[in-house]
Amino acid sequence: MASGGSKSAASVLLIVNLVLYFVVTVIAAWAVNHGIQRSRETASVLSIPARIFPIYFPFGNMATGFFLIFSLIAGVVGMGTSLAGLNNVSQWNPPNLHAAAASSLATWALTLLALGLACKEIELGWTGSKLRTLEVITIVVSATQTFCAGALHVGLKDV
């Protein structure tokens, strides 16, 4: 009975995470594309250290570049983990649950890294509405990924 509850909880959380990671990926990809297109015109007026800084974005603050890149990586890895996790949870046997739990922990670590950079960006301020949306969704997906990893580990103990 406990494994049925863990299976349904893990499945629901994986579907929610798939949607949230997709939204994170879309917003972060848009922001990186927008930053690359606008960086040439705005970086030319900066002094030398800022002009050659490899992750400069003409919007947001100095944490924006790192936050966008790590949230993009976490989003792509999270979508892959969620899709593979749905396949593994549907089979619900120990080898598949071990694989789902391990990939869930790796994704959780990447998401927490993006969460830390989101917190730094919030602390520095001066972000637009789309970046604030990405920050909020990153915070929410880090919480749901925590619960998802927990549900997978509880299901692993049940099996």
C-alpha positions, 0 to 999 in steps of 0.5 A: 500500500505504501509503494502505491502511494509513493509511486503515484506521488513520484509520478505526479511530482515528475510530471510537475517537474517536467513542466517546471523545468520546461518553463525554466529552459524556455525562459533561460534560453530566451534570456541567453539569446537576448543577451547575446544579441544585445551584448555587442552594442552595449559592451563596446562602451564598457571599460576593458575588464567588463568588456572581456568578461565572458559572461556579461549580459546587458540586463540584470546585474552581475549575477545574471550571466551565471544564473542564466547559464546554470538555470539553463543547464539545470532545466535541460538536465531536469527535463531529461531526468523527469522523462527518464524518471517517468519511464523508470517509475512506470516499471517500478522495480529496484534497478529502475528506481535506483537509476531514477533516484540517482539521476534525481539527486544529480538534478537536485544538486544542479537545481540547488546551484541555480537556486543559490545564484537566483538568491544572489541575483535577488540580493543584488537587485535590478532585475526585470520581470522575466528574470524575476519569473525565472528566479521564482520558478527556480525556487519552486522547482528546487522545492518540488525536486526535493520532494520528488527525490524524497518520494523516489527514495521512499519508494526505493525503500518500499521495494 
